[in-house]
Amino acid sequence: MGSYDVPQVGPVIVSLQTYRFGLTNESLTTLASAHRVNGQPLDVVDHERVAQYLQSIAVI
């Protein structure tokens, strides 16, 4: 779990999940969940903004 200040969304807490592939020794990290710091869930648009932001800073 980590927290990020995402542009156009604000502060959020995210949970990431990493998958490892044994044959190729590669990994894939995805956004498992995200919510506002006060516990409120994100709507679909804000969830996508969080995912795009994390991808732009090479977290996922």
MDAnalysis code that builds the backbone (N, CA, C; Angstrom):
import MDAnalysis as mda
import numpy as np

u = mda.Universe.empty(180, n_residues=60, atom_resindex=np.repeat(np.arange(60), 3), trajectory=True)
u.add_TopologyAttr("name", ["N", "CA", "C"] * 60)
u.add_TopologyAttr("resid", np.arange(1, 61))
u.add_TopologyAttr("resname", ["MET", "GLY", "SER", "TYR", "ASP", "VAL", "PRO", "GLN", "VAL", "GLY", "PRO", "VAL", "ILE", "VAL", "SER", "LEU", "GLN", "THR", "TYR", "ARG", "PHE", "GLY", "LEU", "THR", "ASN", "GLU", "SER", "LEU", "THR", "THR", "LEU", "ALA", "SER", "ALA", "HIS", "ARG", "VAL", "ASN", "GLY", "GLN", "PRO", "LEU", "ASP", "VAL", "VAL", "ASP", "HIS", "GLU", "ARG", "VAL", "ALA", "GLN", "TYR", "LEU", "GLN", "SER", "ILE", "ALA", "VAL", "ILE"])
u.atoms.positions = np.array([
    [0.829, -1.172, 0.000],
    [0.000, 0.000, 0.000],
    [0.878, 1.242, 0.000],
    [0.434, 2.260, -0.709],
    [1.165, 3.513, -0.753],
    [0.206, 4.655, -0.969],
    [0.684, 5.850, -0.758],
    [-0.169, 7.014, -0.985],
    [0.500, 7.920, -2.014],
    [-0.339, 8.534, -2.844],
    [0.122, 9.401, -3.911],
    [-0.811, 10.602, -4.005],
    [-0.251, 11.738, -4.402],
    [-1.051, 12.921, -4.677],
    [-1.215, 13.007, -6.185],
    [-2.359, 12.573, -6.666],
    [-2.597, 12.431, -8.103],
    [-3.233, 13.715, -8.646],
    [-2.660, 14.286, -9.713],
    [-3.254, 15.491, -10.305],
    [-4.715, 15.250, -10.707],
    [-5.572, 16.211, -10.486],
    [-6.999, 16.199, -10.789],
    [-7.793, 15.223, -9.929],
    [-7.128, 14.517, -9.011],
    [-7.829, 13.584, -8.124],
    [-7.584, 13.954, -6.669],
    [-6.328, 14.249, -6.341],
    [-5.966, 14.559, -4.964],
    [-5.257, 13.388, -4.317],
    [-5.095, 13.433, -2.995],
    [-4.394, 12.355, -2.302],
    [-5.214, 11.055, -2.297],
    [-4.554, 9.965, -2.634],
    [-5.201, 8.649, -2.656],
    [-4.287, 7.610, -2.027],
    [-4.890, 6.542, -1.575],
    [-4.151, 5.388, -1.069],
    [-4.387, 4.254, -2.055],
    [-3.311, 3.639, -2.497],
    [-3.423, 2.587, -3.495],
    [-2.839, 1.277, -2.973],
    [-3.357, 0.205, -3.512],
    [-2.833, -1.125, -3.256],
    [-2.434, -1.706, -4.605],
    [-1.215, -2.210, -4.669],
    [-0.693, -2.762, -5.915],
    [-0.561, -4.275, -5.800],
    [-0.656, -4.953, -6.922],
    [-0.454, -6.396, -6.957],
    [0.567, -6.710, -8.033],
    [1.543, -7.540, -7.690],
    [2.585, -7.916, -8.640],
    [2.456, -9.389, -8.996],
    [2.470, -9.668, -10.271],
    [2.442, -11.032, -10.797],
    [3.824, -11.355, -11.333],
    [4.337, -12.526, -11.019],
    [5.645, -12.958, -11.520],
    [5.449, -14.180, -12.421],
    [6.149, -14.139, -13.533],
    [6.050, -15.220, -14.508],
    [7.350, -16.015, -14.480],
    [7.251, -17.266, -14.072],
    [8.429, -18.088, -13.834],
    [9.249, -18.412, -15.064],
    [8.597, -18.677, -16.179],
    [9.348, -19.083, -17.363],
    [10.184, -17.949, -17.936],
    [9.662, -16.734, -17.877],
    [10.382, -15.603, -18.464],
    [11.060, -14.742, -17.408],
    [10.767, -14.987, -16.140],
    [11.316, -14.215, -15.027],
    [10.942, -12.730, -15.131],
    [9.776, -12.445, -15.722],
    [9.277, -11.080, -15.813],
    [8.192, -10.872, -14.762],
    [7.885, -9.612, -14.491],
    [6.819, -9.309, -13.543],
    [5.910, -8.233, -14.101],
    [4.689, -8.215, -13.611],
    [3.693, -7.238, -14.012],
    [3.035, -6.714, -12.746],
    [3.073, -5.406, -12.539],
    [2.444, -4.792, -11.374],
    [1.197, -4.065, -11.830],
    [0.088, -4.322, -11.137],
    [-1.184, -3.705, -11.493],
    [-1.766, -2.968, -10.288],
    [-2.698, -2.090, -10.564],
    [-3.419, -1.368, -9.524],
    [-4.541, -2.256, -9.022],
    [-4.418, -2.736, -7.782],
    [-5.429, -3.623, -7.224],
    [-6.625, -2.824, -6.709],
    [-6.367, -1.727, -5.993],
    [-7.451, -0.888, -5.486],
    [-6.925, 0.499, -5.191],
    [-7.851, 1.443, -5.129],
    [-7.496, 2.822, -4.806],
    [-8.693, 3.484, -4.143],
    [-8.417, 4.302, -3.153],
    [-9.484, 5.076, -2.511],
    [-8.903, 6.365, -1.959],
    [-9.775, 7.298, -1.654],
    [-9.338, 8.580, -1.097],
    [-8.827, 8.364, 0.327],
    [-8.021, 9.280, 0.823],
    [-7.435, 9.109, 2.152],
    [-8.498, 9.089, 3.252],
    [-9.681, 9.649, 2.971],
    [-10.756, 9.608, 3.967],
    [-11.591, 8.330, 3.866],
    [-11.187, 7.410, 2.984],
    [-11.869, 6.124, 2.864],
    [-12.917, 6.057, 1.777],
    [-13.251, 7.184, 1.163],
    [-14.260, 7.175, 0.112],
    [-13.719, 6.486, -1.138],
    [-14.558, 5.680, -1.781],
    [-14.113, 5.031, -3.019],
    [-14.011, 6.049, -4.154],
    [-13.211, 5.722, -5.134],
    [-13.064, 6.560, -6.325],
    [-14.091, 6.151, -7.363],
    [-14.569, 7.115, -8.141],
    [-15.422, 6.746, -9.259],
    [-14.538, 6.193, -10.382],
    [-15.162, 5.722, -11.424],
    [-14.439, 5.053, -12.508],
    [-13.432, 5.991, -13.169],
    [-13.814, 7.236, -13.385],
    [-12.933, 8.197, -14.056],
    [-11.698, 8.470, -13.198],
    [-11.888, 8.710, -11.909],
    [-10.749, 8.976, -11.035],
    [-9.860, 7.741, -10.870],
    [-10.462, 6.560, -10.857],
    [-9.676, 5.326, -10.769],
    [-8.760, 5.210, -11.984],
    [-9.285, 5.534, -13.151],
    [-8.471, 5.493, -14.375],
    [-7.379, 6.559, -14.344],
    [-7.686, 7.729, -13.804],
    [-6.669, 8.777, -13.679],
    [-5.529, 8.330, -12.773],
    [-5.874, 7.649, -11.696],
    [-4.846, 7.134, -10.790],
    [-3.981, 6.117, -11.520],
    [-4.595, 5.206, -12.248],
    [-3.852, 4.187, -12.987],
    [-2.933, 4.833, -14.023],
    [-3.423, 5.829, -14.740],
    [-2.597, 6.497, -15.740],
    [-1.446, 7.255, -15.090],
    [-1.722, 7.882, -13.951],
    [-0.648, 8.605, -13.244],
    [0.436, 7.633, -12.768],
    [0.032, 6.513, -12.187],
    [1.012, 5.534, -11.710],
    [1.831, 4.971, -12.868],
    [1.193, 4.809, -14.008],
    [1.925, 4.332, -15.180],
    [2.904, 5.399, -15.668],
    [2.514, 6.666, -15.599],
    [3.389, 7.740, -16.091],
    [4.624, 7.917, -15.231],
    [4.547, 7.541, -13.957],
    [5.727, 7.646, -13.076],
    [6.383, 6.289, -12.865],
    [6.044, 5.324, -13.732],
    [6.662, 3.993, -13.775],
    [6.481, 3.176, -12.498],
    [5.329, 3.331, -11.860],
    [5.014, 2.477, -10.714],
    [4.367, 1.195, -11.198],
    [3.491, 1.316, -12.201],
    [2.858, 0.133, -12.790],
    [3.158, 0.103, -14.277],
])
